[in-house]
Amino acid sequence: MFKPRYTLSDGVLNDIAQIERQTVQLRDAFIPSELKAHIQKQCQIALTHYSTQIEGNQLSLEQVSGVVEEKKSYGLLRDEKEVSNYFKLLQKIPALTKRYGGKLTRELVLHVHSEILSGIVSSELRGTIRNVQNAIYEARTNALVYLPPEVKDVPQLVDDLCAWSDGEGVHPIIMAALFHNQFVTIHPFLDGNGRAARFLTLYFLDTKGYEWRHLVPIDRYYADERQRYYAALQGDYPHNYYDGRVDADFTSWIEYYVGGIRAILGGTLNQLDLFSREQILMNNRQAKMLKILAGAGMTTAAEYAARFKISPRMASRDLRQLVEWGKLAVIGKGRATKYLVKK
């Protein structure tokens, strides 16, 4: 049986209490129905983009929107199939909750994996626990990062983790954090482990009443600092699962995970508060840029696009909106246009 080892600091307990308050605030926030439908769709697109981007998907947020909403193609067929699969799977959370009783089971894990890789890998590699040893290497140096458990141990490890997640006595957010980490530690598949872990965590939280997926793209927290996310998952343990990871202390991971949820929920609430006061619905890029420019800095559309890895057209739209809302002032014209916080 999975018996995770960890300590809950006062900081984590305070974060949990704050998350509970934030969740109630999100649930009670007044958003006009027509706007809420738009926000929910954009959140699903953002979740799709960030979760697949972490694994190397090359499509921008704008392109992901084009694929899932307009069936556009950008010549990146595998990437397009990845985002299409993930987006469709997010829509199925209510049906999966009903089918699997709101529980995490091996059957659900295999079902999710099969849908994530539908049309991407051959059928015998979808929805099937790996039957060969795999390993994770650093892309740039090809150095070994992690050697997961042996094939013979994987099915039981998956079953133990799912059975533990059906237990009591652990706060659901802590349980979600531990499930997320242990799932990628087991690494039950040859491909798709990260996407499956993040989706299953969203599903689990949703069944416990934390329906953030409707308004909050939680996976942006991991994607914004991908190397920090990987480092938090790996910890300071040796490369081999049986040499340290098998009895890992999850304390530092829980602190990272819970702190990130608190921060991103807070950002969403700030945006909703701004909307209620000024009827401005600012996205995360715009809010972050205003903070960056608060110290009398300036930016251009090209710098903005490069910073957030978006198209020039999307960058210009973001900045134009900030100008229209009275948040930014403009200096110059054409490509020499610079933007600064309006005093």
PyMOL commands that set and color helices and strands:
alter all, ss='L'
color gray80, all
select helices_A, chain A and resi 10-28+33-54+61-70+77-91+93-99+106-116+123-125+151-165+172-186+193-207+212-214+220-224+226-234+245-247+251-278+284-293+301-308+312-324+334-336
alter helices_A, ss='H'
color red, helices_A
select strands_A, chain A and resi 136-137+144-146+298-299+328-331+338-341
alter strands_A, ss='S'
color yellow, strands_A
deselect
rebuild
show_as cartoon
